[in-house]
Amino acid sequence: MSQFKREAGQGLVEYGLLVLLIALVIFVAIAVFGETVSSLYSQVVSNWP
């Protein structure tokens, strides 16, 4: 029984690390491409009929 609890806790830690990694990738992508996307969005909105 105690091993099952350890495995469940380990699963939670793994999911937490996965969420952290995904958040980090999104943050880096926004930091790298944010200005380009913002500029593109502004151009699209200004040319919208």
Secondary structure by P-SEA (a helix, b strand, c coil): caaaaaaaaaaaaaaaaaaaaaaaaaaaaaaacaaaaaaaaaaaaaacc
